[in-house]
């Protein structure tokens, strides 16, 4: 074995921007291409908006203007503006910022002065402009290196700060901003900051009733009772129930959406159960009390501690350093506020108790079959290779960056699963192989999840029987053939998740794998094409008579080729549920027994080859 030297030549000192670019995951989590809501380009957006929100919270500026065009982002607030003599330092010197001074930003999200620097370092263009006291200061950077430091000049423009940036495509490969993710982010900012107006690409985001508006928008089923909306000092809560399965939470700290929850969400779940038991004087099971819940909780914390720079999970155990514990704070609020509300609203209390009793009855009916199903799942996992697991999961201690990349591919048949298994990254990518077509489970009860072997084993592989707390993979990817059978299997699986685990879909964990339809190559170059348009362009670019292969199924793609499609350049389409489409009604139309209505819909929307040719010509 060759000896490795270790001396002075091995020691390197990096400039701040070099470190951000070398280890971007430390600052913004995973990179991604924009197909997931926690991809890096949205973190850059969020880090910049957070500074505007902090200005609003401190009583400065009631409007934020945002535009995204040709991958360039512009964000403008009307706050105090960055002190002119520190504009360059604030965006380009680590450990520099106004939020170390707790007098200026008492309950801020960004406390470490890192966010704007990360945006700067990871952008090919970064421009900062501060207008303050009738003066304007502007500076421009490229990948964290200053290119223009303009002198201070007079200005009659309204005070505030404008940031312009274009993410670096060498870092964020093939990225694309998805407006649905940005809109959800902006709505959350609006719900958490009543009275704030956000303008984005000619849309306005504004809320008067805070978390009540949030639940009203995000509830996708008929609620069992009207939304319970509770306010307190540094805490706001909204609660309702639907007849769906699972638990759905939206939790926030200082206006920051903590998508992975944290101590405040855990405290709320405990406090809610305790308050319900006390009110009814019954020791109901927690799973029956919380089944079907949809809730939002927002807290304000002094100097919050998050488990990563992307601030998706709160780690603080106290409301302020050395102060009341998070559990005690949330419990004290819930025990009084929820008890008062239910005493004043008897109809809501009655509806809630009926929901709990229905859940209790169903759970008891399932208790026997659950034990058999768990035993069967364990036996199959020991003797069958339906699941080819990976090494890193969401519940793996530490290793945050790879945890976010943890993926389970759900495939059809042995040939497809064999190709993916040979091509995958064994550290973060697992494969679950289906046997035949899944059952159409629309309208069925959860009993079928335990009685049907495929569903039972899939549930066990994901570890979601008792909710998403112990979900093993961040990304669940449907990898089916791009033919009629493959599309049908895909729909049946989406139906399964929406029917029994809607919170998994709503929290952005479910995707569809895009694989190429064609391979076009000559002796010098090979191109993989995902559409007829890409195929036509490749044929034109590669010249005379290139070889064209049409992939009919995933099993036809060799493992060596598959590496290109599930590696760094993987293309994923998220499964999104629109706020205007109640899940039950949507499933009933597409997967129910209304065959004539669905048939007419298909006829009205069917595009035959002639239509596609005419569209292309137009």
ChimeraX attribute file (.defattr): number of C-alpha atoms within 10 A of each C-alpha:
attribute: neighborCount
match mode: 1-to-1
recipient: residues
	/A:1	3
	/A:2	4
	/A:3	5
	/A:4	6
	/A:5	8
	/A:6	8
	/A:7	7
	/A:8	7
	/A:9	7
	/A:10	7
	/A:11	8
	/A:12	7
	/A:13	7
	/A:14	10
	/A:15	10
	/A:16	17
	/A:17	22
	/A:18	16
	/A:19	15
	/A:20	23
	/A:21	18
	/A:22	12
	/A:23	12
	/A:24	20
	/A:25	18
	/A:26	17
	/A:27	21
	/A:28	26
	/A:29	23
	/A:30	23
	/A:31	22
	/A:32	25
	/A:33	24
	/A:34	22
	/A:35	18
	/A:36	23
	/A:37	22
	/A:38	20
	/A:39	20
	/A:40	27
	/A:41	28
	/A:42	22
	/A:43	23
	/A:44	25
	/A:45	21
	/A:46	20
	/A:47	21
	/A:48	24
	/A:49	22
	/A:50	20
	/A:51	19
	/A:52	27
	/A:53	28
	/A:54	22
	/A:55	22
	/A:56	21
	/A:57	18
	/A:58	15
	/A:59	11
	/A:60	17
	/A:61	19
	/A:62	19
	/A:63	19
	/A:64	23
	/A:65	19
	/A:66	22
	/A:67	15
	/A:68	16
	/A:69	10
	/A:70	8
	/A:71	15
	/A:72	15
	/A:73	18
	/A:74	19
	/A:75	21
	/A:76	21
	/A:77	27
	/A:78	21
	/A:79	26
	/A:80	21
	/A:81	23
	/A:82	22
	/A:83	14
	/A:84	17
	/A:85	10
	/A:86	13
	/A:87	20
	/A:88	19
	/A:89	13
	/A:90	20
	/A:91	25
	/A:92	23
	/A:93	17
	/A:94	17
	/A:95	15
	/A:96	16
	/A:97	20
	/A:98	18
	/A:99	21
	/A:100	17
	/A:101	10
	/A:102	13
	/A:103	9
	/A:104	13
	/A:105	19
	/A:106	19
	/A:107	23
	/A:108	26
	/A:109	25
	/A:110	26
	/A:111	20
	/A:112	14
	/A:113	19
	/A:114	21
	/A:115	24
	/A:116	25
	/A:117	26
	/A:118	28
	/A:119	33
	/A:120	31
	/A:121	26
	/A:122	29
	/A:123	26
	/A:124	19
	/A:125	22
	/A:126	29
	/A:127	21
	/A:128	22
	/A:129	22
	/A:130	25
	/A:131	27
	/A:132	22
	/A:133	15
	/A:134	12
	/A:135	16
	/A:136	22
	/A:137	25
	/A:138	21
	/A:139	18
	/A:140	20
	/A:141	22
	/A:142	19
	/A:143	22
	/A:144	26
	/A:145	17
	/A:146	15
	/A:147	14
	/A:148	12
	/A:149	13
	/A:150	12
	/A:151	9
	/A:152	14
	/A:153	11
	/A:154	12
	/A:155	14
	/A:156	11
	/A:157	11
	/A:158	16
	/A:159	21
	/A:160	23
	/A:161	25
	/A:162	23
	/A:163	21
	/A:164	21
	/A:165	26
	/A:166	24
	/A:167	25
	/A:168	20
	/A:169	14
	/A:170	11
	/A:171	18
	/A:172	19
	/A:173	15
	/A:174	12
	/A:175	20
	/A:176	14
	/A:177	19
	/A:178	14
	/A:179	12
	/A:180	12
	/A:181	18
	/A:182	16
	/A:183	15
	/A:184	14
	/A:185	17
	/A:186	22
	/A:187	20
	/A:188	23
	/A:189	26
	/A:190	26
	/A:191	22
	/A:192	27
	/A:193	22
	/A:194	15
	/A:195	16
	/A:196	21
	/A:197	19
	/A:198	20
	/A:199	18
	/A:200	19
	/A:201	11
	/A:202	9
	/A:203	10
	/A:204	14
	/A:205	18
	/A:206	22
	/A:207	20
	/A:208	14
	/A:209	15
	/A:210	21
	/A:211	30
	/A:212	22
	/A:213	20
	/A:214	20
	/A:215	22
	/A:216	15
	/A:217	12
	/A:218	18
	/A:219	20
	/A:220	22
	/A:221	16
	/A:222	14
	/A:223	17
	/A:224	17
	/A:225	17
	/A:226	14
	/A:227	19
	/A:228	19
	/A:229	21
	/A:230	18
	/A:231	14
	/A:232	12
	/A:233	8
	/A:234	14
	/A:235	19
	/A:236	20
	/A:237	24
	/A:238	22
	/A:239	21
	/A:240	22
	/A:241	27
	/A:242	19
	/A:243	16
	/A:244	23
	/A:245	21
	/A:246	23
	/A:247	22
	/A:248	25
	/A:249	20
	/A:250	23
	/A:251	26
	/A:252	27
	/A:253	28
	/A:254	26
	/A:255	23
	/A:256	26
	/A:257	20
	/A:258	22
	/A:259	18
	/A:260	16
	/A:261	20
	/A:262	20
	/A:263	18
	/A:264	27
	/A:265	27
	/A:266	14
	/A:267	18
	/A:268	23
	/A:269	19
	/A:270	17
	/A:271	22
	/A:272	20
	/A:273	21
	/A:274	18
	/A:275	20
	/A:276	24
	/A:277	16
	/A:278	14
	/A:279	15
	/A:280	13
	/A:281	9
	/A:282	9
	/A:283	12
	/A:284	17
	/A:285	14
	/A:286	17
	/A:287	17
	/A:288	19
	/A:289	24
	/A:290	23
	/A:291	22
	/A:292	24
	/A:293	20
	/A:294	24
	/A:295	27
	/A:296	21
	/A:297	21
	/A:298	24
	/A:299	22
	/A:300	21
	/A:301	21
	/A:302	18
	/A:303	22
	/A:304	22
	/A:305	17
	/A:306	18
	/A:307	15
	/A:308	17
	/A:309	18
	/A:310	23
	/A:311	24
	/A:312	21
	/A:313	24
	/A:314	24
	/A:315	16
	/A:316	20
	/A:317	20
	/A:318	21
	/A:319	22
	/A:320	16
	/A:321	13
	/A:322	8
	/A:323	11
	/A:324	13
	/A:325	17
	/A:326	22
	/A:327	19
	/A:328	15
	/A:329	20
	/A:330	25
	/A:331	21
	/A:332	13
	/A:333	21
	/A:334	25
	/A:335	18
	/A:336	11
	/A:337	17
	/A:338	21
	/A:339	17
	/A:340	12
	/A:341	15
	/A:342	18
	/A:343	12
	/A:344	11
	/A:345	11
	/A:346	11
	/A:347	12
	/A:348	19
	/A:349	18
	/A:350	12
	/A:351	14
	/A:352	18
	/A:353	14
	/A:354	13
	/A:355	20
	/A:356	19
	/A:357	14
	/A:358	12
	/A:359	21
	/A:360	19
	/A:361	11
	/A:362	14
	/A:363	17
	/A:364	11
	/A:365	12
	/A:366	15
	/A:367	11
	/A:368	10
	/A:369	14
	/A:370	19
	/A:371	12
	/A:372	13
	/A:373	19
	/A:374	15
	/A:375	10
	/A:376	15
	/A:377	20
	/A:378	14
	/A:379	11
	/A:380	15
	/A:381	15
	/A:382	9
	/A:383	8
	/A:384	10
	/A:385	12
	/A:386	22
	/A:387	20
	/A:388	18
	/A:389	19
	/A:390	18
	/A:391	14
	/A:392	24
	/A:393	26
	/A:394	22
	/A:395	15
	/A:396	12
	/A:397	9
	/A:398	11
	/A:399	12
	/A:400	19
	/A:401	16
	/A:402	20
	/A:403	23
	/A:404	19
	/A:405	21
	/A:406	23
	/A:407	26
	/A:408	27
	/A:409	27
	/A:410	25
	/A:411	26
	/A:412	25
	/A:413	17
	/A:414	14
	/A:415	17
	/A:416	22
	/A:417	25
	/A:418	17
	/A:419	20
	/A:420	28
	/A:421	20
	/A:422	14
	/A:423	20
	/A:424	20
	/A:425	17
	/A:426	16
	/A:427	16
	/A:428	21
	/A:429	25
	/A:430	25
	/A:431	26
	/A:432	24
	/A:433	22
	/A:434	20
	/A:435	13
	/A:436	10
	/A:437	16
	/A:438	19
	/A:439	15
	/A:440	17
	/A:441	21
	/A:442	19
	/A:443	12
	/A:444	12
	/A:445	12
	/A:446	15
	/A:447	16
	/A:448	15
	/A:449	21
	/A:450	23
	/A:451	14
	/A:452	13
	/A:453	17
	/A:454	20
	/A:455	19
	/A:456	20
	/A:457	24
	/A:458	19
	/A:459	19
	/A:460	19
	/A:461	23
	/A:462	17
	/A:463	16
	/A:464	17
	/A:465	19
	/A:466	13
	/A:467	17
	/A:468	17
	/A:469	13
	/A:470	14
	/A:471	21
	/A:472	22
	/A:473	26
	/A:474	23
	/A:475	24
	/A:476	24
	/A:477	23
	/A:478	26
	/A:479	27
	/A:480	26
	/A:481	24
	/A:482	19
	/A:483	10
	/A:484	9
	/A:485	13
	/A:486	19
	/A:487	13
	/A:488	17
	/A:489	23
	/A:490	23
	/A:491	16
	/A:492	19
	/A:493	20
	/A:494	21
	/A:495	22
	/A:496	20
	/A:497	16
	/A:498	22
	/A:499	22
	/A:500	19
	/A:501	22
	/A:502	22
	/A:503	22
	/A:504	22
	/A:505	18
	/A:506	17
	/A:507	17
	/A:508	21
	/A:509	20
	/A:510	22
	/A:511	22
	/A:512	19
	/A:513	21
	/A:514	19
	/A:515	25
	/A:516	22
	/A:517	20
	/A:518	20
	/A:519	18
	/A:520	22
	/A:521	19
	/A:522	15
	/A:523	8
	/A:524	6
	/A:525	9
	/A:526	15
	/A:527	17
	/A:528	20
	/A:529	19
	/A:530	15
	/A:531	12
	/A:532	11
	/A:533	11
	/A:534	17
	/A:535	20
	/A:536	12
	/A:537	12
	/A:538	21
	/A:539	19
	/A:540	12
	/A:541	10
	/A:542	18
	/A:543	10
	/A:544	9
	/A:545	11
	/A:546	18
	/A:547	13
	/A:548	17
	/A:549	12
	/A:550	12
	/A:551	16
	/A:552	14
	/A:553	16
	/A:554	26
	/A:555	20
	/A:556	13
	/A:557	18
	/A:558	16
	/A:559	19
	/A:560	12
	/A:561	13
	/A:562	22
	/A:563	19
	/A:564	14
	/A:565	21
	/A:566	20
	/A:567	13
	/A:568	12
	/A:569	13
	/A:570	15
	/A:571	20
	/A:572	23
	/A:573	15
	/A:574	20
	/A:575	16
	/A:576	15
	/A:577	17
	/A:578	12
	/A:579	13
	/A:580	10
	/A:581	13
	/A:582	15
	/A:583	20
	/A:584	18
	/A:585	13
	/A:586	13
	/A:587	17
	/A:588	13
	/A:589	14
	/A:590	17
	/A:591	18
	/A:592	16
	/A:593	11
	/A:594	11
	/A:595	12
	/A:596	9
	/A:597	11
	/A:598	15
	/A:599	11
	/A:600	11
	/A:601	13
	/A:602	11
	/A:603	9
	/A:604	9
	/A:605	8
	/A:606	10
	/A:607	10
	/A:608	8
	/A:609	9
	/A:610	8
	/A:611	11
	/A:612	11
	/A:613	10
	/A:614	9
	/A:615	9
	/A:616	8
	/A:617	7
	/A:618	6
